[in-house]
Amino acid sequence: MGNVAVRSDVFSEKTGAIYTADVESIAAGGAGVARLDGRAVFIPRTVPGDSVRFRIAADKGKFLRGDLDEVLAGGPSRREPPCIHWADCGGCPLQQMAPEAQAESKGRIFLDALARIGKMDPGVPLEAMGAEPDEFAYRQRARFQVRENAVGFFAPGTRRLVPLAGCMLVEPPVAEAFGEIRRLLEKDPPARRIESVEITALGPGAEDGAGLFLYPSGSRDGRTGPLARRTRRAWDAFSQSTGWPVAAAGDRKAEEPPAWLSRQEMEIPGRESISLRISPESFIQPNRKVNEALGRAVLGMTEPATGGAALDLFCGAGNFTVPLGLRVKKVLGVESNPFAIRDAEANSRIAGPGTARFLRREAGDLAPDEVKKELDGESPDLVLLDPPRRGALEATPLVLALKPRRIIYVSCNPATFARDARELHEGGYAIDKALLVPMFPNTAHVETVTSWSRDRTPT
């Protein structure tokens, strides 16, 4: 049985049976990993070095899922979680770990995915990006689920709502708006007829307040009908009384002005800061402090390629395209979200004279000749990838066909990154720098940025 101690009176791998074990590591998703008869057991709310008693919750064949019954002896990185909702809420599965241990575990998750899925070694050490993240109160935007008069997050792996009194991860304006929304839902039944509400701090200062974006019932399943009239009136009245602007999914077309804009400031080496404005329908990196550091890191990685053209795929509202446009000869940002493209164009104009231009397209639908045409006949020296969690597999054929001297890949999912990394590696590219980005403290999300250069003939 290896390092697993089994209670002799309950030796049975049936659901509900109780065992004790030592936790070895943290898996993607945040659960601790122990071993039982050679099979991995994933036990949430544990840390490496814990000696725990657990119950088998599910037998998945190749692995087991366990429910923590008791921590018999805590590992060296275990701490008392400061949030009262930690035991039930799915938002902070690593809050029981010291911050430095969280970073170490996330680094191992990344390297394990690269070895197991990508079938490759990075060839360079995975370094810390260097930013000093805030452990709490760092999220500029957060989406909360609504059920009747309760608002909160889903329990891990379920759609069971865990009602929250507050969230320690969000910036003060978001926390204030959350508290008022709780009171609104308690007293005004028509306001409850939504699926979720996304709260965004509008500016760098707490005095700028928050914007609210409502998702009608059924949005998660693709049914995005308008809000009921009584529901809309309830939220409009709430907006008027609080001063917080409200918008809802399906309210506007991309060419129409947004109900509100949030703002992030970014320092560009060698010039004053630029301000990025993001509409509620666009993506925004939730940690403004770390996003600014990430922008500097990405610009630093572009130095060998700053003399030529650049291509920014999945560019969003211009988070990297706009700063790149102030550094390189020309840059094309590509994004499928029509609202984000409008934001990116506006952000480029506000930033001042630059070379950024934008194209609304799916990255996987672009042909190399089309990219070169948009870049006045040039092939990009640099390609930047910042895809959503599904990764950039559909765009890798385009990237390899363009043969840039340098590729920069910003990833929020080690598994899909590792899959794409294998394609890039087999296409003749090697990682020359890898950074772990502390974008999401206390959560299981792993953010990285890697720089690649072409160093051999494709296999």
N, C-alpha and C positions, 0 to 999 in steps of 0.2 A: 504493500500500500504506500510505499515511499514515505513522505513526510506527513501523511494523513493519519490522525488518530481517530478511530471509529468507536463509538459507544457500543459495547458488545450486546446490549439489550435491544438495540434497534438496527442491527446490521441488515439493511435492505434498501436497495436503490429505488424504492417506490416514492411517489409524490407524498410529501409530508414526513418522510423519515428524517431523523436528526443525526447530524454528524458534527465532528469538530475537525478543523483544518487550519493550516497556516496559509495566509494569503501571500502570493509570490509577486504579483505585478498588477497593473491596471490595464484593462482592455479599452479599445475604442468604444465610446459610449459611457465610460466612467466606472464600470463595475470592476471589483477586484477579482483576480483569477486565483483559484486554488485547484488542487488536483484530487480526483477520487478514482481509484482503479485505472489510472492512466488517462482519464477524461478530464477536460477542463470544466470547472464549475465557476460560473459567473455570479458573483455575490455583490449586489449594490451596497453602497455606503461603507465599504471597507477600504483599507489602505495596505500597501505592502508591509509585511512584518506583523500584521494583526494575527492573533490566534483567536478564531471565532467558532461559535456554535451556529449552525445554519440548518434550515430545512430545505429539502429538495422541492422546488416549486414546479419544475417541468423537466421532462426528459426529452431532449431534442435529437437523440441518436448519437451524434458525434460529440455532443457536449450537454451539460446540465445547467439549469438555472436554479439558483438558490436564493432563499430569503434569509436575511440576517436575523438570528434569534438573540445572540448576545456576543459582545466583544469580551473575550476572556482575558486577553492581554493586548494592549494597544501597541501598534508598531511605532517606530521612532518618529514618524512624520504625522502621527495622528494628533488632532487638536479638537477642542470642543467647538462645534459649528456655532457661529454667533446668531444665525437666523432661526427664528422660532418655527419656521415652516420647512426646514431642511429635511426632516425625516419623511415627509410626504410629497413635497413639491419636486417636479422634475427639472427645475431650472438650474440647480447648483449641485450636481452629483459629486463634485470634488471638494466641496467646502470643508469637509472633515480633514483635508490634507493641508499641511503648511505650504505656502506659495512656492518655495523653491522645490519642494517635492512634486507639486503639480507640474512645474516646468519640466522636471526630469522625466516624469511619466509620459508627458505629451511627446517629448523628444523620442522616447523609446517606441511609442505608438507609431510615430512617423517612420522611423528607421525600420521597424518590423514590417510595416506595410510595403515599404520600398523593396525589402528583401523577399517577402513572401509573395506579393502580387507583381511587383515590377521586375523581380528576378535580377536585381542589380544592387551593387554597393554604391553609395554616392561618391566615394573616392575622396571626399573632403569631410572635415568635421562639421557637425550641425552646431552652429554657434547661436548664442542668444543675440537678439537683434540689438539690444543695448538700451531700449526704452525702459523707464521705471514706471510700470503700470500702477494705476490705482486699483486696489483690491476690490473696493466697493464704490458705488455711486459713479460708475463710469459709462453706463449705457445711455446714449443720447436718444435711442429709439427702442421701444419694446412693445410687443403685441400680446395683449391679454385676452383670454377667452371669457365669454359671458354665458352663464346659464341662470335663467330666472334673475334673482336679485344678487347673485354671487359673481365675482370676477376674480380671475387668477390664472394659474397654469394647469396643464394636464399632469396627472401623475405619470411617472415613467412608463412608456409603452402602452398607454391607455388613452381613452377619451374621457376619463373620470376627472372632473374638475376639482382641483384643490383650491378652495377659497383662500384668498390672501388678505391679511391686514395691511400689507405693504411689501415692497421688494427692495432689498438692500443693494441690488446691482444698478439701479437707475439713478440718473442725475436728479437733483432736487426739483426742477420743474415737472419732471415726469412723475416723481413721487407725490408732489402736491396734487397734480391733476388726478392721479390714481385715487387718492383719498376722497376727492370730491365726487368722482364717478361712482365710487362705492355708495356714497350717500344718495346720489341720484337714483341708482338702481333700487335702493331700498324703499324709496318713497314714490317712485313714478313708474308703474308697471309698463306703460307703452315704451319707455326707453329700453326695456329689457329685450326687445324683439330684434336683437342683432346677434351675430355669431361671435364677433370679437371687436376689440377696439385697439388700435395702434396709437400710442402716445409718443410724440417726438418733441424734445426740447428744441425750441426754434433758433436759439442763438448761443454764442459762447458764454453769455452771461445769464445768470438765473432770472434776472429781471425781464428777459425776453419772452418768458412764458413757454407755453406748449401748444402744439397743434394736435388735433384729434382726427383720426381717420377710421371710419366705421366700415365694417364688413357685414353686409346683409346676411340674414340666415340662409344657409345653403352654399355660401361662398367656398367653403372647403371642398365641396363636391362639384364645383364648377357651375352652380346655379347662382348667378349674380344679378338677380332682379333688383329693382329699386327698393328703397326703404318704404315701409308702410307710412302713410301720411301722418298718423298720430305719432309714430316713432320719430319721424323727421321733425315734427313740431316740438316734441319733447327735447330733442338734442339741440335744436336751434334756440329754444328758450334757455337751455343750459349754457350755450355759447354766449348768448347776450348777457347773462348774469355773471359769468366768470371772465369774459374777455378772451376765452380760448377759441380760436377758429375751428370749425368743424367741416369736414368733407367726408364723402362716402364713395366707395367703389362704384364705378359706373356713372358718377356725377358729370364728368366732363370729357370732351375730346381733347386730343393732344395739342391741337392748335389753339385751344382756349386757355385763358390764364388760370393758374392754380388758385385754390382757395387760400393757400398759405405756402410759405417757403421756409425751410430750415436752413441753417448756415453753419459751415465749417471753415475755420481759418487754417491756412497752410503756409508755413514758412518755406520760401524757395531760396536756397543758397545763392548769395550774390544780388538779391533784390528784396524788396519789401514783401510782406505776406500777400497772398491772394485769398479771396473769399469765394467759396463754392456754395451755391444756392441749390437746394434740392427740394423738388415738389413731393407731395405725399405718395404719389404713385411710383416714384423712383427708389432705387436701392441706395442706402447710405451705410457706410461702415459705422457701426454703433459706438465705437470707442474713439472719440475725436482725438484724444491725446496720442494714442498709439497709431492711429491712422496718419497723423502728421509725421510721426517718426518713420512709419512705413514708407510714406512718400519720399522722405529724404534717403532712405535706404535704396529704394528703387532707382531714384535719380543717380545715386552713387554707382549703382551697377551698370548704368547706361554709359558711363564715361568713355569706354572704348569705342562706342558706336555713335557718339553725339554729332559726328560730322555729316551723317547721311539721313536718309528717310527712316521713319518708324511706323509701325502698325500696332495699334492697341485694340485687341479683340476683347469683346465683352466689356466695353469701356464705361458703361453706366453713365453717370452724369458728368464724366470727365475727370474723375478723381486723379487719374494719372495722365490722361491725354492733355489736359490743360497745362500742367507744369511741364510736360515734355515739349509742348508747343513753344515754350519760351526758351528751350534749350537746344532743340535739334532743328535741322533745316526744314523739315516738313514732317507732319505726323497725321495719320488717318485713324480716327476712332470709329469702331464698328460696334453697333448695339441694336438689338431687336426691339427693345422697349421704346415705343414712340415718345413717351413722357420723358424718359431719361435722355433721349437724343435732343429733345428741345431744351432740357436743362443744360446739357453739355454745350450746345451752341451758345446759349446765353452766358454760361460761365466763361467760355472762351472770349466772348466780346468784352465782358466785364474785366477780365484779366489784363486786357491791353493788347498791343500788337504782338501777334504770335503766328505760328504756322499751322495750328490745329484746324482740321476739317473733319466732318463727320458723315457717316453713312448709316442709314437705318437698314440693317440686313441681319439675317441669321448668319453667324460666322461660318457654319458648315455649308452654306449655299454660295459662298464667294469663290470665284475662280482666280488663279494667280494673275491672269491678264487684266481682270477687273481691278485688282488692287494696284497694279502698276499704272493703269490708266488714271486712277484717282490720285496717284502720287506723281503725275506728270511724266509717266514713262519710266520711273525709277522702281527698282526692287528694294524693299526695305532692308537696311542693315540690321535693324532691331525689330523683333516681334515681342510684344508684351501680352501675356495671357492672364486674365483675372476672372475665371469662370465661376458660375454658381456651384453648388455642391455636386451637381451631376458631372462636373469636369468638362474637359475640352476635347474629348475624343473626336467629335465631328469636325473639329478645326485642325487636327494634327496633319491630315494630308495636305491642306493648304500651306501650313507652316513649313513642312518639309519640302514642298514644291518650290517655295520662295527662297529657300536656302539662305536665311539671314545669318550674319556673322554671330549674332547673339540673340538668345531667347531668355526672357524673364517670365517666370511662372509664379503667380501669387495664388496660393491654394488654401481652401478652408475645409478640405476633405482628404485625408491621407490616402484613403483607398482609391478614389478616382484619380488622384494625382499619381499614385504609383502605377496605375494602369496606363495613364498617358505618358508617364516618364519612360516606361518600357518602349513605347513607340518612338519617342524622341531619341532614346539611346540607340535603338536599332537603326534609326535614321542617320546616325553619325554624330550625335551630340553628346557631350559629357558635362556634368555639373562641375562648375568651378567655384561656386559659393552657395552655401545653404544656411538660412537663418530661421530660427524659431521665433515667431511673432507673438507677443503676449497680449493678443487682442481680446481674449475672453477669460479672464481669471475666474476661478471657481466653477466653470462649466467644463464640459467634456469636449468642446470644440477646439480643434487644433489648426492653427493658421501658420503657414510657412511661406517663404519666398526663396526661390532658387534662381540662380543665374547659370546659363548654359552657353557653351561655345562649340563650334563645329571643329572636330579634331581628327576625323578619320573618314574613310569611305563607308557609306551605309552598308549594313550586312544584307 
